[in-house]
């Protein structure tokens, strides 16, 4: 066997998450938590990988029907070996961390329902990987994007989308699911439901309010009493893909230096706000991050910006 094949062992590809004990009931519980479709799909993929690795780790036949006894017998050192196998197969630290979260969550659910005594994934850590800094836009590029020619209905709608993205730092899923009942234009507030079904109340900027008001008046001409804020002219709520497409369309039409995607606007919102205020805790609340360490990545962007200013301006740092 070659070294390459030894490092990437074959897995029981036919085994899926649905072959794990009580998986149907667990998936129903996940559905009831109102997790995003992307999160549900990721958990299912991760648990399919776990089922495959479990058969391999316990030296079972591929046709073995997995049982609670197989899960009960798994040790922490074996879960660590699974994580190491994923790392050898090219999985990064963040992917393995998510896989461990899925496995821990599944075992925790089995424990709560009295089916298992131990959770062998507790205490197992993913390998560290370099944290990629988020991509942001220059303030001038944001201004150019927001100044798109809102001279027809779709452009009026898109301007409202872009202004709200950047004004309030919404996630794509939050903006796509937004209803008019969650927008308080009079008090300049929006209520969004984020990850983990957590709600937060966010301010809406003056220019975003005007763009939303313009779109609301325009939308009423095409859709009778629409519930969703961002719809097609027939009143159908926009999909995630449709919103992403419209952002790419405008970044190309306006000849911006790089394509724009929803998360780039969210990153820009956070980075620009932190640059101006330095209020890390406030930015954490606005973004809806459960852990401040997630927000701290924007301080690295700020330091990176300061380093560039220093290198360009300090007499002893300038290159000759």
TABELCOR-V636419 format. One record per residue. SS is DSSP state (2 for helix, 1 for strand, 0 for the rest). Layout:
SS ; SS
This chain:
0 ; 0 ; 2 ; 2 ; 2 ; 2 ; 2 ; 0 ; 0 ; 0 ; 0 ; 0 ; 0 ; 0 ; 0 ; 0 ; 2 ; 2 ; 2 ; 0 ; 0 ; 0 ; 2 ; 2 ; 2 ; 2 ; 2 ; 2 ; 2 ; 2 ; 2 ; 2 ; 0 ; 0 ; 0 ; 0 ; 2 ; 2 ; 2 ; 2 ; 2 ; 2 ; 2 ; 2 ; 2 ; 2 ; 2 ; 2 ; 2 ; 2 ; 2 ; 2 ; 2 ; 2 ; 2 ; 2 ; 2 ; 0 ; 0 ; 0 ; 0 ; 0 ; 0 ; 0 ; 0 ; 0 ; 0 ; 2 ; 2 ; 2 ; 2 ; 2 ; 0 ; 0 ; 0 ; 2 ; 2 ; 2 ; 2 ; 2 ; 2 ; 2 ; 2 ; 2 ; 2 ; 2 ; 2 ; 2 ; 0 ; 0 ; 0 ; 0 ; 2 ; 2 ; 2 ; 2 ; 2 ; 2 ; 2 ; 2 ; 2 ; 2 ; 2 ; 2 ; 2 ; 2 ; 2 ; 2 ; 2 ; 2 ; 2 ; 2 ; 0 ; 0 ; 0 ; 0 ; 0 ; 0 ; 0 ; 0 ; 0 ; 0 ; 0 ; 0 ; 0 ; 0 ; 0 ; 0 ; 0 ; 0 ; 0 ; 0 ; 0 ; 0 ; 0 ; 0 ; 0 ; 0 ; 2 ; 2 ; 2 ; 2 ; 2 ; 2 ; 2 ; 2 ; 0 ; 0 ; 0 ; 0 ; 0 ; 0 ; 2 ; 2 ; 2 ; 2 ; 2 ; 2 ; 2 ; 2 ; 2 ; 2 ; 2 ; 2 ; 2 ; 2 ; 2 ; 2 ; 0 ; 0 ; 0 ; 2 ; 2 ; 2 ; 2 ; 2 ; 0 ; 0 ; 1 ; 2 ; 2 ; 2 ; 1 ; 1 ; 0 ; 0 ; 0 ; 0 ; 1 ; 1 ; 1 ; 1 ; 1 ; 0 ; 2 ; 2 ; 2 ; 0 ; 1 ; 1 ; 1 ; 1 ; 1 ; 0 ; 0 ; 2 ; 2 ; 2 ; 2 ; 2 ; 2 ; 2 ; 2 ; 2 ; 2 ; 2 ; 2 ; 2 ; 2 ; 0 ; 0 ; 0 ; 0 ; 0 ; 0 ; 0 ; 0 ; 1 ; 0 ; 0 ; 1 ; 0 ; 0 ; 0 ; 0 ; 0 ; 1 ; 0 ; 0 ; 2 ; 2 ; 2 ; 2 ; 2 ; 2 ; 2 ; 2 ; 2 ; 2 ; 2 ; 2 ; 2 ; 2 ; 0 ; 0 ; 0 ; 0 ; 0 ; 0 ; 0 ; 0 ; 2 ; 2 ; 2 ; 2 ; 2 ; 2 ; 2 ; 2 ; 2 ; 2 ; 2 ; 2 ; 2 ; 2 ; 2 ; 2 ; 0 ; 0 ; 2 ; 2 ; 2 ; 2 ; 2 ; 2 ; 2 ; 2 ; 0 ; 0 ; 0 ; 0 ; 2 ; 2 ; 2 ; 2 ; 0 ; 2 ; 2 ; 2 ; 2 ; 2 ; 2 ; 2 ; 2 ; 2 ; 2 ; 2 ; 2 ; 2 ; 2 ; 2 ; 2 ; 2 ; 0 ; 0 ; 0 ; 0 ; 0 ; 0 ; 0
